[in-house]
């Protein structure tokens, strides 16, 4: 059963990515669907997204950024539209209700990466 849900989640992620690329709303510019979690009965799907910023050094916007809040609000208002479009392109018995969330995993992994790279390892003297 889990394998089926994983396949459906991946399919939904790919199709939503296409729909977001085709969207004309400027609030969706730079939005990437990072992962999808669907409950086993297919009634609900949590859609995790990231937003890239051309001006930032690491190109990932912070979750406290006002534009991220605006983007999430717009996505959740358009969830019904995306669900309808998804139902037209994906053949499922039940199309899940969509709820969008900001994915902080990429930002957190980049912070951990920076910390690991900043660690100074003392040189080991050669053995005689």
Phi and psi in degrees as a GROMACS rama.xvg file:
@    title "Ramachandran Plot"
@    xaxis  label "Phi"
@    yaxis  label "Psi"
@TYPE xy
-62.8022  -39.5374  UNK-2
-61.0404  -39.793  UNK-3
-63.9756  -46.3429  UNK-4
-62.5906  -40.5089  UNK-5
-61.422  -42.2514  UNK-6
-65.5565  -41.5894  UNK-7
-66.7559  -40.2718  UNK-8
-60.5844  -43.5756  UNK-9
-65.7249  -40.6372  UNK-10
-62.3788  -45.2863  UNK-11
-62.5546  -41.7921  UNK-12
-59.7535  -46.7349  UNK-13
-65.0169  -43.6738  UNK-14
-67.5422  -40.2267  UNK-15
-65.4983  -35.347  UNK-16
-60.9237  -42.2282  UNK-17
-65.1456  -45.2743  UNK-18
-61.4607  -38.8359  UNK-19
-68.4359  -35.7332  UNK-20
-66.1927  -33.1735  UNK-21
-82.7142  -14.9091  UNK-22
-65.5249  141.224  UNK-23
-94.0988  -5.35896  UNK-24
-70.7593  121.812  UNK-25
-64.7127  -19.2441  UNK-26
-69.1538  -16.4897  UNK-27
-95.005  2.37631  UNK-28
-65.5304  127.601  UNK-29
83.7693  6.56562  UNK-30
-85.2939  131.77  UNK-31
-126.25  132.559  UNK-32
-80.6015  115.276  UNK-33
-90.5901  -39.0175  UNK-34
-163.717  161.609  UNK-35
-131.206  134.659  UNK-36
-120.811  117.013  UNK-37
-111.306  136.734  UNK-38
-72.2079  153.062  UNK-39
-56.397  -30.4759  UNK-40
-86.0552  6.14113  UNK-41
63.0897  20.6948  UNK-42
-82.8147  -27.8705  UNK-43
-140.594  148.571  UNK-44
-135.037  130.861  UNK-45
-95.0914  122.427  UNK-46
-107.472  116.637  UNK-47
-99.5047  129.589  UNK-48
-127.985  154.4  UNK-49
-120.115  159.384  UNK-50
-129.828  124.96  UNK-51
-95.6651  142.978  UNK-52
-119.443  120.688  UNK-53
-65.7739  -21.8512  UNK-54
-91.4381  -16.1718  UNK-55
-81.776  151.3  UNK-56
-63.1296  -43.1496  UNK-57
-97.8201  2.55021  UNK-58
64.0584  12.3093  UNK-59
-118.193  126.48  UNK-60
-75.2645  150.229  UNK-61
-74.6192  152.713  UNK-62
-74.6409  -9.75691  UNK-63
-93.893  3.56779  UNK-64
-71.5866  135.836  UNK-65
-61.4504  -36.0072  UNK-66
-68.4226  -28.9615  UNK-67
-68.0844  -43.1667  UNK-68
-61.9293  -41.61  UNK-69
-63.4423  -43.8224  UNK-70
-62.9088  -44.8474  UNK-71
-63.6133  -41.5716  UNK-72
-62.431  -42.3684  UNK-73
-65.6117  -42.4243  UNK-74
-62.1969  -44.0231  UNK-75
-69.9168  -30.4582  UNK-76
-69.0872  -33.0108  UNK-77
-91.1098  6.44579  UNK-78
-58.3313  -38.7343  UNK-79
-63.511  -41.9079  UNK-80
-62.0356  -47.2158  UNK-81
-63.7786  -36.3824  UNK-82
-64.2208  -42.2417  UNK-83
-64.7587  -43.6029  UNK-84
-64.2944  -39.8822  UNK-85
-63.2628  -42.1005  UNK-86
-62.1901  -31.826  UNK-87
-75.3027  -26.4583  UNK-88
-102.506  -25.1315  UNK-89
-113.511  126.072  UNK-90
-87.0472  93.7998  UNK-91
-125.02  150.621  UNK-92
-62.1019  -38.8418  UNK-93
-135.98  127.477  UNK-94
-91.531  123.482  UNK-95
-68.4774  151.611  UNK-96
-69.7374  138.856  UNK-97
-103.846  137.214  UNK-98
-134.143  125.662  UNK-99
-97.4102  140.172  UNK-100
-134.885  152.404  UNK-101
-84.2788  129.902  UNK-102
-91.3634  114.594  UNK-103
-95.5832  -1.54023  UNK-104
-60.4807  -40.3443  UNK-105
-65.1139  -45.1414  UNK-106
-62.1501  -42.3433  UNK-107
-67.0269  -39.5072  UNK-108
-68.0157  -33.8512  UNK-109
-67.4567  -36.9123  UNK-110
-66.2904  -42.0185  UNK-111
-63.5733  -41.222  UNK-112
-59.1931  -44.4996  UNK-113
-62.2866  -41.4523  UNK-114
-63.6465  -44.4472  UNK-115
-63.854  -38.1594  UNK-116
-70.7598  -21.5022  UNK-117
-86.1705  -9.11939  UNK-118
-68.8714  127.583  UNK-119
-94.8681  113.011  UNK-120
-92.4062  124.083  UNK-121
-66.4015  143.48  UNK-122
-70.1177  138.1  UNK-123
-90.3687  124.661  UNK-124
-66.3047  145.755  UNK-125
-66.3869  146.809  UNK-126
-82.7606  137.052  UNK-127
